[in-house]
């Protein structure tokens, strides 16, 4: 920051007062953060939300498949027991 820049800001602060300049800088900072969040963060969150929804559907489908396989295994074990009883083993 050069001497000219410092003198310029010192003059502005002398004319309107430090609270006004600080308020303007705070307003600019809030505006800058708001723009950054709406342009960068929101689209990324939307993309993550859709990916999370797809992942949840896939997990539910895999859980249902696992339940079906478990039922089939129980049926096969029961049939195997019946065959053992009938054959006399």
Secondary structure by P-SEA (a helix, b strand, c coil): ccaaaaaaaaaaaaaccaaaaaaaaaaaaaaaaaaaaacccaaaaaaaaaaaaaaaaaaaaaaaaaaaaaaaaaaaaaaaaaaaaaacc
